[in-house]
Amino acid sequence: MTPEEQKLVQERQRARARIMAMILAALVVLFFAITIAKMA
């Protein structure tokens, strides 16, 4: 694997990791909102 290809793969992995983090954060916020709504 050439250094350029390696860089491309790492960038793709980083982008995927960022998307997964956003999805996880959105689920946490959703769960929190549902919990608050149930208590109210």
Backbone bond lengths (Angstrom), bond angles and torsions (degrees), N, CA, C in turn:
res aa  C-N    CA-C-N  psi(-1)  N-CA   C-N-CA  omega(-1)  CA-C   N-CA-C  phi
1 M - - - 1.457 - - 1.532 109.97 -
2 T 1.299 116.36 129.60 1.467 120.19 -179.28 1.526 109.93 -78.12
3 P 1.328 116.98 158.34 1.483 119.83 178.74 1.534 112.58 -57.10
4 E 1.333 117.09 -34.46 1.473 120.32 179.43 1.524 110.60 -64.91
5 E 1.343 115.68 -44.61 1.467 120.14 178.79 1.524 110.49 -63.09
6 Q 1.318 115.87 -41.57 1.466 121.53 179.25 1.537 110.10 -59.17
7 K 1.324 115.59 -42.92 1.458 121.72 179.90 1.535 110.09 -62.38
8 L 1.318 115.85 -44.04 1.457 121.99 -179.87 1.530 110.74 -61.26
9 V 1.313 116.14 -45.35 1.476 121.53 179.32 1.527 110.44 -62.06
10 Q 1.334 116.70 -43.88 1.467 120.67 179.70 1.519 111.26 -63.33
11 E 1.340 116.98 -41.25 1.466 120.78 178.65 1.518 110.81 -63.13
12 R 1.334 116.63 -40.72 1.460 121.85 178.50 1.525 110.80 -63.84
13 Q 1.341 116.16 -42.92 1.467 121.23 178.88 1.527 110.73 -64.29
14 R 1.332 115.82 -40.65 1.463 120.51 179.56 1.533 110.57 -64.45
15 A 1.330 116.37 -41.54 1.464 120.97 178.84 1.525 110.22 -63.52
16 R 1.340 116.27 -43.23 1.469 121.04 179.02 1.525 110.77 -63.57
17 A 1.330 116.64 -41.33 1.462 121.63 179.45 1.533 110.44 -62.64
18 R 1.326 115.92 -40.62 1.468 120.89 179.21 1.525 110.63 -64.06
19 I 1.348 116.88 -42.72 1.463 121.66 178.75 1.531 110.44 -63.08
20 M 1.337 116.10 -44.58 1.465 120.46 179.26 1.535 110.60 -61.58
21 A 1.327 117.16 -40.64 1.468 121.39 178.63 1.522 110.90 -63.01
22 M 1.335 116.78 -41.63 1.470 121.03 178.41 1.524 111.43 -63.43
23 I 1.348 116.57 -43.78 1.460 121.38 178.72 1.529 110.17 -61.91
24 L 1.327 116.30 -45.03 1.453 121.51 179.24 1.528 110.73 -61.05
25 A 1.327 117.17 -44.69 1.461 121.99 178.98 1.531 110.44 -62.65
26 A 1.328 117.13 -40.93 1.465 121.52 178.86 1.531 110.62 -63.02
27 L 1.328 117.14 -41.45 1.466 121.12 177.82 1.523 111.46 -64.08
28 V 1.329 116.69 -40.92 1.465 121.23 177.87 1.524 110.00 -61.17
29 V 1.329 117.24 -46.77 1.470 122.09 179.30 1.529 110.19 -61.54
30 L 1.320 116.53 -43.64 1.462 121.58 178.96 1.530 110.75 -60.94
31 F 1.323 115.77 -47.64 1.466 121.57 179.35 1.531 110.48 -59.93
32 F 1.322 116.44 -43.21 1.461 122.62 178.74 1.534 110.24 -61.99
33 A 1.337 116.33 -45.23 1.473 121.38 -179.52 1.526 110.47 -63.38
34 I 1.313 118.08 -41.84 1.466 121.78 178.71 1.536 110.29 -63.67
35 T 1.327 116.68 -42.73 1.467 121.19 178.59 1.530 110.90 -60.83
36 I 1.323 116.73 -45.91 1.463 121.32 178.53 1.533 110.53 -62.23
37 A 1.323 116.99 -42.99 1.468 121.78 -179.47 1.537 110.83 -63.47
38 K 1.320 117.39 -38.23 1.470 120.98 179.01 1.520 111.29 -67.40
39 M 1.329 116.76 -36.94 1.470 120.49 -179.58 1.539 111.96 -72.48
40 A 1.307 116.52 -31.86 1.460 120.96 -176.37 1.537 112.15 -69.38
